[in-house]
């Protein structure tokens, strides 16, 4: 199970969400958060989206009214909850609907709304060819269309709009619906409908935002024009690395944490079978993901911030030693201890990671001393977030550059915010 809570992937849901009912939205959430354990399963998820786009199905937006879905679901739930045991005719149990005029209107209205929604679904899926899909989705769509063929919604829609929707016809329809709602095919029908709507939503978003599918390779990462979907006017960045360790430097507010979430988000979406916000994405298939950006103390277990850092790193290293291909992000690793110890153990950690045969580890740091302490290696990619001083004020470009960042802004920002004056204010008064 990947540890990616710091990426806040759920916040990306609105960018993929064109669903019209909560059940389809729940399916969409599952699709986005589900990272299968094998690359074959990831490709299977991609294939569903590709089929929708290749056949032009993504142009067919779902147009039904979400409130109708909820009301029909509630109406039909009554049928599913009734039990035929005991020998009593089921239709007799709902005879109370004909006791007065208002209840008859409610029943007729519910039936009309039901066949209207089923009629829309029948018309929509008449344009979808199940054989264009493969595997489970193809079988599910065939079953969905078979159930619609048994109910014949178009016939009932025609009756419900005229004078022919008599009490006798309503009884026939209820008996037909009762038969279907008590079968396993009925639940599968709605599962398929909502799952397809979720897939359609992803496919439409892929085209709308010009997202791309990743290519999985043995080693090396290429992310071109990557950006974070939550940013209104994102600065796109490109990362090309054949190494094991990406060491990220740069001053405060230069965009390091945002870049880490961008890179981590792209890697996770790729492993969830989703398209990613980039113009190109090439990366290995990782067995383990551990993203540590917003680490805090664990008061319950008595762990300090530093001990939590150590435990997170230990978990990743243990999995790597077991042979897992690990992807990990550590934002300002070892900031929970003093500078001397942090520098020494950061050097040891990075040098050790460079000897691992696989995996990709991203570490951000303010420890500029590491530039002189670390050996040059083809497996180490130092990068920094570009920024500058213009007329004494910091200017942030939010662009990733190769090399080591040297600009230090902490003291400058401290002084520009007037803290020295506040600290000396009492002294001047006395």
TIBAVEX-786331 format. One record per residue (C-alpha): residue number from 1; residue in one letter; z, y, x. Coordinates in steps of 0.05 Angstrom, whole numbers. Layout:
! residues N
seq:NUM	type:A	z:Z	y:Y	x:X
...
This chain:
! residues 430
seq:1	type:X	z:0	y:0	x:0
seq:2	type:X	z:-21	y:65	x:34
seq:3	type:X	z:31	y:119	x:43
seq:4	type:X	z:-10	y:180	x:22
seq:5	type:X	z:37	y:217	x:-25
seq:6	type:X	z:35	y:279	x:20
seq:7	type:X	z:-40	y:284	x:6
seq:8	type:X	z:-24	y:296	x:-68
seq:9	type:X	z:-87	y:260	x:-90
seq:10	type:X	z:-69	y:267	x:-164
seq:11	type:X	z:-82	y:342	x:-158
seq:12	type:X	z:-155	y:326	x:-146
seq:13	type:X	z:-161	y:293	x:-214
seq:14	type:X	z:-187	y:356	x:-251
seq:15	type:X	z:-248	y:358	x:-205
seq:16	type:X	z:-269	y:288	x:-227
seq:17	type:X	z:-245	y:292	x:-299
seq:18	type:X	z:-294	y:300	x:-356
seq:19	type:X	z:-260	y:248	x:-399
seq:20	type:X	z:-245	y:264	x:-472
seq:21	type:X	z:-186	y:220	x:-488
seq:22	type:X	z:-120	y:202	x:-453
seq:23	type:X	z:-138	y:128	x:-446
seq:24	type:X	z:-202	y:144	x:-408
seq:25	type:X	z:-163	y:194	x:-366
seq:26	type:X	z:-113	y:140	x:-349
seq:27	type:X	z:-170	y:95	x:-326
seq:28	type:X	z:-198	y:152	x:-284
seq:29	type:X	z:-131	y:162	x:-251
seq:30	type:X	z:-128	y:88	x:-234
seq:31	type:X	z:-198	y:88	x:-205
seq:32	type:X	z:-183	y:148	x:-160
seq:33	type:X	z:-115	y:123	x:-135
seq:34	type:X	z:-136	y:50	x:-126
seq:35	type:X	z:-154	y:35	x:-54
seq:36	type:X	z:-178	y:-38	x:-52
seq:37	type:X	z:-157	y:-83	x:7
seq:38	type:X	z:-228	y:-101	x:28
seq:39	type:X	z:-290	y:-62	x:44
seq:40	type:X	z:-330	y:-108	x:-3
seq:41	type:X	z:-287	y:-85	x:-62
seq:42	type:X	z:-297	y:-12	x:-41
seq:43	type:X	z:-373	y:-22	x:-41
seq:44	type:X	z:-367	y:-54	x:-110
seq:45	type:X	z:-335	y:9	x:-137
seq:46	type:X	z:-389	y:51	x:-104
seq:47	type:X	z:-443	y:8	x:-135
seq:48	type:X	z:-420	y:24	x:-206
seq:49	type:X	z:-425	y:99	x:-192
seq:50	type:X	z:-492	y:91	x:-157
seq:51	type:X	z:-520	y:51	x:-216
seq:52	type:X	z:-500	y:106	x:-265
seq:53	type:X	z:-534	y:159	x:-223
seq:54	type:X	z:-595	y:118	x:-203
seq:55	type:X	z:-612	y:103	x:-275
seq:56	type:X	z:-600	y:174	x:-299
seq:57	type:X	z:-540	y:154	x:-342
seq:58	type:X	z:-500	y:212	x:-312
seq:59	type:X	z:-544	y:260	x:-353
seq:60	type:X	z:-515	y:229	x:-417
seq:61	type:X	z:-450	y:266	x:-425
seq:62	type:X	z:-399	y:239	x:-474
seq:63	type:X	z:-397	y:286	x:-533
seq:64	type:X	z:-348	y:256	x:-583
seq:65	type:X	z:-286	y:294	x:-605
seq:66	type:X	z:-223	y:273	x:-568
seq:67	type:X	z:-179	y:285	x:-629
seq:68	type:X	z:-222	y:236	x:-669
seq:69	type:X	z:-209	y:183	x:-617
seq:70	type:X	z:-134	y:192	x:-624
seq:71	type:X	z:-135	y:191	x:-700
seq:72	type:X	z:-180	y:130	x:-703
seq:73	type:X	z:-135	y:94	x:-653
seq:74	type:X	z:-74	y:109	x:-696
seq:75	type:X	z:-111	y:87	x:-759
seq:76	type:X	z:-135	y:21	x:-729
seq:77	type:X	z:-67	y:6	x:-698
seq:78	type:X	z:-41	y:-8	x:-768
seq:79	type:X	z:-92	y:-63	x:-776
seq:80	type:X	z:-72	y:-95	x:-710
seq:81	type:X	z:3	y:-92	x:-727
seq:82	type:X	z:-4	y:-130	x:-794
seq:83	type:X	z:8	y:-205	x:-792
seq:84	type:X	z:-30	y:-254	x:-837
seq:85	type:X	z:22	y:-308	x:-831
seq:86	type:X	z:58	y:-331	x:-894
seq:87	type:X	z:-4	y:-344	x:-936
seq:88	type:X	z:-6	y:-275	x:-968
seq:89	type:X	z:-75	y:-245	x:-972
seq:90	type:X	z:-78	y:-187	x:-923
seq:91	type:X	z:-117	y:-143	x:-970
seq:92	type:X	z:-61	y:-148	x:-1021
seq:93	type:X	z:-13	y:-119	x:-970
seq:94	type:X	z:-51	y:-54	x:-967
seq:95	type:X	z:-62	y:-49	x:-1042
seq:96	type:X	z:-11	y:8	x:-1043
seq:97	type:X	z:-67	y:52	x:-1015
seq:98	type:X	z:-98	y:51	x:-1084
seq:99	type:X	z:-34	y:70	x:-1121
seq:100	type:X	z:-52	y:144	x:-1124
seq:101	type:X	z:-110	y:189	x:-1111
seq:102	type:X	z:-83	y:221	x:-1047
seq:103	type:X	z:-73	y:154	x:-1013
seq:104	type:X	z:-142	y:132	x:-1032
seq:105	type:X	z:-171	y:194	x:-1000
seq:106	type:X	z:-130	y:181	x:-937
seq:107	type:X	z:-156	y:110	x:-932
seq:108	type:X	z:-228	y:129	x:-945
seq:109	type:X	z:-222	y:186	x:-895
seq:110	type:X	z:-195	y:140	x:-841
seq:111	type:X	z:-250	y:90	x:-852
seq:112	type:X	z:-304	y:144	x:-850
seq:113	type:X	z:-275	y:172	x:-785
seq:114	type:X	z:-272	y:102	x:-755
seq:115	type:X	z:-344	y:84	x:-770
seq:116	type:X	z:-367	y:153	x:-749
seq:117	type:X	z:-336	y:144	x:-680
seq:118	type:X	z:-362	y:73	x:-675
seq:119	type:X	z:-430	y:98	x:-696
seq:120	type:X	z:-430	y:149	x:-640
seq:121	type:X	z:-410	y:95	x:-590
seq:122	type:X	z:-465	y:50	x:-616
seq:123	type:X	z:-517	y:104	x:-609
seq:124	type:X	z:-493	y:124	x:-540
seq:125	type:X	z:-492	y:54	x:-511
seq:126	type:X	z:-560	y:37	x:-542
seq:127	type:X	z:-588	y:77	x:-484
seq:128	type:X	z:-548	y:39	x:-431
seq:129	type:X	z:-578	y:-26	x:-405
seq:130	type:X	z:-523	y:-74	x:-383
seq:131	type:X	z:-571	y:-112	x:-337
seq:132	type:X	z:-577	y:-50	x:-292
seq:133	type:X	z:-505	y:-63	x:-271
seq:134	type:X	z:-478	y:-124	x:-234
seq:135	type:X	z:-416	y:-166	x:-240
seq:136	type:X	z:-358	y:-149	x:-286
seq:137	type:X	z:-386	y:-83	x:-312
seq:138	type:X	z:-451	y:-117	x:-335
seq:139	type:X	z:-412	y:-171	x:-372
seq:140	type:X	z:-365	y:-120	x:-404
seq:141	type:X	z:-422	y:-77	x:-429
seq:142	type:X	z:-456	y:-137	x:-460
seq:143	type:X	z:-392	y:-155	x:-497
seq:144	type:X	z:-384	y:-83	x:-521
seq:145	type:X	z:-454	y:-82	x:-550
seq:146	type:X	z:-445	y:-151	x:-581
seq:147	type:X	z:-383	y:-127	x:-619
seq:148	type:X	z:-420	y:-66	x:-644
seq:149	type:X	z:-477	y:-111	x:-667
seq:150	type:X	z:-427	y:-151	x:-709
seq:151	type:X	z:-397	y:-89	x:-741
seq:152	type:X	z:-463	y:-52	x:-751
seq:153	type:X	z:-432	y:19	x:-751
seq:154	type:X	z:-498	y:53	x:-770
seq:155	type:X	z:-498	y:14	x:-836
seq:156	type:X	z:-427	y:36	x:-853
seq:157	type:X	z:-439	y:108	x:-832
seq:158	type:X	z:-497	y:111	x:-882
seq:159	type:X	z:-454	y:83	x:-938
seq:160	type:X	z:-394	y:128	x:-921
seq:161	type:X	z:-436	y:190	x:-929
seq:162	type:X	z:-460	y:174	x:-999
seq:163	type:X	z:-436	y:151	x:-1067
seq:164	type:X	z:-442	y:78	x:-1046
seq:165	type:X	z:-376	y:78	x:-1008
seq:166	type:X	z:-339	y:46	x:-1066
seq:167	type:X	z:-272	y:13	x:-1065
seq:168	type:X	z:-307	y:-54	x:-1061
seq:169	type:X	z:-347	y:-32	x:-1000
seq:170	type:X	z:-284	y:-4	x:-968
seq:171	type:X	z:-251	y:-71	x:-977
seq:172	type:X	z:-310	y:-106	x:-944
seq:173	type:X	z:-306	y:-58	x:-885
seq:174	type:X	z:-231	y:-67	x:-878
seq:175	type:X	z:-239	y:-142	x:-878
seq:176	type:X	z:-292	y:-137	x:-824
seq:177	type:X	z:-249	y:-90	x:-782
seq:178	type:X	z:-189	y:-135	x:-792
seq:179	type:X	z:-227	y:-194	x:-765
seq:180	type:X	z:-249	y:-155	x:-703
seq:181	type:X	z:-183	y:-120	x:-689
seq:182	type:X	z:-146	y:-186	x:-687
seq:183	type:X	z:-193	y:-215	x:-634
seq:184	type:X	z:-187	y:-207	x:-559
seq:185	type:X	z:-256	y:-175	x:-558
seq:186	type:X	z:-229	y:-113	x:-594
seq:187	type:X	z:-181	y:-94	x:-538
seq:188	type:X	z:-235	y:-109	x:-487
seq:189	type:X	z:-283	y:-64	x:-525
seq:190	type:X	z:-239	y:-3	x:-518
seq:191	type:X	z:-222	y:-21	x:-446
seq:192	type:X	z:-296	y:-22	x:-429
seq:193	type:X	z:-310	y:42	x:-467
seq:194	type:X	z:-255	y:80	x:-431
seq:195	type:X	z:-270	y:50	x:-363
seq:196	type:X	z:-343	y:68	x:-369
seq:197	type:X	z:-325	y:139	x:-389
seq:198	type:X	z:-281	y:144	x:-327
seq:199	type:X	z:-338	y:118	x:-282
seq:200	type:X	z:-386	y:167	x:-316
seq:201	type:X	z:-338	y:224	x:-302
seq:202	type:X	z:-337	y:207	x:-228
seq:203	type:X	z:-413	y:200	x:-225
seq:204	type:X	z:-424	y:268	x:-259
seq:205	type:X	z:-374	y:301	x:-211
seq:206	type:X	z:-409	y:270	x:-151
seq:207	type:X	z:-474	y:303	x:-172
seq:208	type:X	z:-441	y:368	x:-193
seq:209	type:X	z:-404	y:379	x:-128
seq:210	type:X	z:-456	y:345	x:-83
seq:211	type:X	z:-406	y:295	x:-56
seq:212	type:X	z:-427	y:236	x:-12
seq:213	type:X	z:-408	y:163	x:-4
seq:214	type:X	z:-380	y:142	x:64
seq:215	type:X	z:-412	y:94	x:112
seq:216	type:X	z:-363	y:45	x:143
seq:217	type:X	z:-373	y:31	x:217
seq:218	type:X	z:-336	y:-5	x:273
seq:219	type:X	z:-307	y:56	x:307
seq:220	type:X	z:-312	y:131	x:311
seq:221	type:X	z:-306	y:184	x:257
seq:222	type:X	z:-359	y:233	x:235
seq:223	type:X	z:-342	y:282	x:179
seq:224	type:X	z:-392	y:338	x:170
seq:225	type:X	z:-379	y:399	x:128
seq:226	type:X	z:-314	y:370	x:101
seq:227	type:X	z:-271	y:413	x:55
seq:228	type:X	z:-213	y:408	x:7
seq:229	type:X	z:-230	y:408	x:-67
seq:230	type:X	z:-170	y:450	x:-85
seq:231	type:X	z:-194	y:510	x:-45
seq:232	type:X	z:-233	y:561	x:-85
seq:233	type:X	z:-274	y:586	x:-26
seq:234	type:X	z:-265	y:531	x:26
seq:235	type:X	z:-284	y:537	x:99
seq:236	type:X	z:-322	y:473	x:116
seq:237	type:X	z:-306	y:437	x:180
seq:238	type:X	z:-339	y:382	x:221
seq:239	type:X	z:-302	y:329	x:260
seq:240	type:X	z:-338	y:282	x:309
seq:241	type:X	z:-293	y:235	x:349
seq:242	type:X	z:-301	y:168	x:383
seq:243	type:X	z:-229	y:168	x:406
seq:244	type:X	z:-163	y:140	x:382
seq:245	type:X	z:-123	y:204	x:380
seq:246	type:X	z:-141	y:273	x:353
seq:247	type:X	z:-91	y:324	x:379
seq:248	type:X	z:-92	y:387	x:337
seq:249	type:X	z:-63	y:453	x:361
seq:250	type:X	z:-65	y:524	x:335
seq:251	type:X	z:-17	y:579	x:314
seq:252	type:X	z:22	y:583	x:250
seq:253	type:X	z:-19	y:598	x:188
seq:254	type:X	z:-84	y:579	x:224
seq:255	type:X	z:-98	y:523	x:174
seq:256	type:X	z:-74	y:461	x:210
seq:257	type:X	z:-37	y:430	x:151
seq:258	type:X	z:-96	y:445	x:104
seq:259	type:X	z:-143	y:412	x:153
seq:260	type:X	z:-98	y:351	x:157
seq:261	type:X	z:-99	y:345	x:81
seq:262	type:X	z:-175	y:354	x:81
seq:263	type:X	z:-185	y:299	x:132
seq:264	type:X	z:-134	y:253	x:101
seq:265	type:X	z:-162	y:265	x:31
seq:266	type:X	z:-232	y:247	x:53
seq:267	type:X	z:-208	y:184	x:87
seq:268	type:X	z:-168	y:162	x:26
seq:269	type:X	z:-223	y:177	x:-24
seq:270	type:X	z:-271	y:138	x:19
seq:271	type:X	z:-225	y:77	x:17
seq:272	type:X	z:-216	y:85	x:-58
seq:273	type:X	z:-291	y:76	x:-68
seq:274	type:X	z:-298	y:149	x:-88
seq:275	type:X	z:-348	y:201	x:-62
seq:276	type:X	z:-319	y:251	x:-13
seq:277	type:X	z:-326	y:327	x:-6
seq:278	type:X	z:-371	y:329	x:56
seq:279	type:X	z:-445	y:327	x:74
seq:280	type:X	z:-435	y:264	x:116
seq:281	type:X	z:-378	y:214	x:123
seq:282	type:X	z:-376	y:157	x:173
seq:283	type:X	z:-312	y:121	x:191
seq:284	type:X	z:-281	y:52	x:202
seq:285	type:X	z:-248	y:14	x:146
seq:286	type:X	z:-174	y:21	x:157
seq:287	type:X	z:-122	y:-32	x:137
seq:288	type:X	z:-64	y:17	x:138
seq:289	type:X	z:-57	y:90	x:120
seq:290	type:X	z:5	y:132	x:135
seq:291	type:X	z:4	y:207	x:123
seq:292	type:X	z:66	y:247	x:143
seq:293	type:X	z:58	y:321	x:129
seq:294	type:X	z:117	y:342	x:86
seq:295	type:X	z:173	y:301	x:116
seq:296	type:X	z:245	y:316	x:98
seq:297	type:X	z:314	y:289	x:113
seq:298	type:X	z:338	y:226	x:77
seq:299	type:X	z:408	y:246	x:56
seq:300	type:X	z:419	y:182	x:17
seq:301	type:X	z:411	y:138	x:78
seq:302	type:X	z:438	y:188	x:127
seq:303	type:X	z:372	y:198	x:164
seq:304	type:X	z:359	y:265	x:197
seq:305	type:X	z:290	y:296	x:200
seq:306	type:X	z:280	y:269	x:270
seq:307	type:X	z:302	y:198	x:251
seq:308	type:X	z:253	y:200	x:192
seq:309	type:X	z:197	y:218	x:241
seq:310	type:X	z:217	y:161	x:286
seq:311	type:X	z:218	y:111	x:228
seq:312	type:X	z:150	y:133	x:203
seq:313	type:X	z:120	y:126	x:272
seq:314	type:X	z:155	y:60	x:283
seq:315	type:X	z:125	y:31	x:219
seq:316	type:X	z:54	y:52	x:239
seq:317	type:X	z:61	y:25	x:310
seq:318	type:X	z:89	y:-41	x:285
seq:319	type:X	z:29	y:-50	x:238
seq:320	type:X	z:-19	y:-33	x:295
seq:321	type:X	z:14	y:-84	x:341
seq:322	type:X	z:5	y:-136	x:286
seq:323	type:X	z:-70	y:-122	x:290
seq:324	type:X	z:-79	y:-73	x:232
seq:325	type:X	z:-132	y:-19	x:239
seq:326	type:X	z:-87	y:41	x:225
seq:327	type:X	z:-102	y:112	x:203
seq:328	type:X	z:-44	y:159	x:210
seq:329	type:X	z:-30	y:233	x:206
seq:330	type:X	z:33	y:265	x:236
seq:331	type:X	z:41	y:339	x:225
seq:332	type:X	z:81	y:371	x:282
seq:333	type:X	z:108	y:305	x:306
seq:334	type:X	z:179	y:307	x:334
seq:335	type:X	z:193	y:378	x:311
seq:336	type:X	z:261	y:351	x:290
seq:337	type:X	z:287	y:349	x:362
seq:338	type:X	z:293	y:396	x:421
seq:339	type:X	z:230	y:420	x:458
seq:340	type:X	z:243	y:381	x:522
seq:341	type:X	z:253	y:314	x:487
seq:342	type:X	z:196	y:328	x:439
seq:343	type:X	z:148	y:342	x:496
seq:344	type:X	z:168	y:279	x:535
seq:345	type:X	z:165	y:230	x:477
seq:346	type:X	z:101	y:262	x:450
seq:347	type:X	z:69	y:249	x:517
seq:348	type:X	z:93	y:177	x:516
seq:349	type:X	z:70	y:167	x:445
seq:350	type:X	z:0	y:195	x:456
seq:351	type:X	z:-10	y:157	x:522
seq:352	type:X	z:11	y:93	x:487
seq:353	type:X	z:-35	y:104	x:427
seq:354	type:X	z:-94	y:114	x:475
seq:355	type:X	z:-86	y:42	x:498
seq:356	type:X	z:-92	y:13	x:427
seq:357	type:X	z:-158	y:-24	x:416
seq:358	type:X	z:-169	y:7	x:347
seq:359	type:X	z:-142	y:57	x:298
seq:360	type:X	z:-145	y:133	x:290
seq:361	type:X	z:-84	y:177	x:297
seq:362	type:X	z:-83	y:252	x:282
seq:363	type:X	z:-24	y:291	x:310
seq:364	type:X	z:-14	y:366	x:303
seq:365	type:X	z:33	y:401	x:351
seq:366	type:X	z:57	y:468	x:379
seq:367	type:X	z:74	y:436	x:446
seq:368	type:X	z:23	y:470	x:490
seq:369	type:X	z:54	y:437	x:552
seq:370	type:X	z:19	y:373	x:533
seq:371	type:X	z:-47	y:400	x:559
seq:372	type:X	z:-21	y:395	x:630
seq:373	type:X	z:17	y:329	x:620
seq:374	type:X	z:-35	y:286	x:585
seq:375	type:X	z:-90	y:250	x:624
seq:376	type:X	z:-163	y:262	x:608
seq:377	type:X	z:-189	y:205	x:566
seq:378	type:X	z:-251	y:191	x:524
seq:379	type:X	z:-203	y:166	x:471
seq:380	type:X	z:-167	y:233	x:466
seq:381	type:X	z:-199	y:289	x:425
seq:382	type:X	z:-162	y:355	x:432
seq:383	type:X	z:-180	y:406	x:378
seq:384	type:X	z:-152	y:472	x:354
seq:385	type:X	z:-157	y:518	x:294
seq:386	type:X	z:-193	y:580	x:316
seq:387	type:X	z:-158	y:647	x:308
seq:388	type:X	z:-154	y:713	x:346
seq:389	type:X	z:-118	y:780	x:352
seq:390	type:X	z:-156	y:840	x:327
seq:391	type:X	z:-123	y:907	x:339
seq:392	type:X	z:-57	y:871	x:346
seq:393	type:X	z:-62	y:833	x:281
seq:394	type:X	z:-77	y:759	x:273
seq:395	type:X	z:-145	y:739	x:247
seq:396	type:X	z:-155	y:668	x:221
seq:397	type:X	z:-223	y:635	x:219
seq:398	type:X	z:-198	y:567	x:194
seq:399	type:X	z:-252	y:533	x:237
seq:400	type:X	z:-240	y:470	x:277
seq:401	type:X	z:-260	y:476	x:351
seq:402	type:X	z:-259	y:427	x:408
seq:403	type:X	z:-208	y:440	x:463
seq:404	type:X	z:-137	y:467	x:467
seq:405	type:X	z:-111	y:527	x:428
seq:406	type:X	z:-74	y:578	x:470
seq:407	type:X	z:-60	y:635	x:421
seq:408	type:X	z:14	y:643	x:403
seq:409	type:X	z:30	y:686	x:342
seq:410	type:X	z:102	y:670	x:326
seq:411	type:X	z:132	y:730	x:363
seq:412	type:X	z:77	y:777	x:338
seq:413	type:X	z:87	y:758	x:265
seq:414	type:X	z:163	y:763	x:275
seq:415	type:X	z:156	y:834	x:300
seq:416	type:X	z:103	y:855	x:249
seq:417	type:X	z:148	y:834	x:192
seq:418	type:X	z:201	y:882	x:218
seq:419	type:X	z:254	y:831	x:234
seq:420	type:X	z:276	y:862	x:301
seq:421	type:X	z:289	y:928	x:266
seq:422	type:X	z:331	y:893	x:213
seq:423	type:X	z:370	y:856	x:265
seq:424	type:X	z:386	y:920	x:303
seq:425	type:X	z:399	y:962	x:241
seq:426	type:X	z:474	y:949	x:239
seq:427	type:X	z:480	y:962	x:314
seq:428	type:X	z:448	y:1031	x:305
seq:429	type:X	z:496	y:1047	x:248
seq:430	type:X	z:557	y:1031	x:290
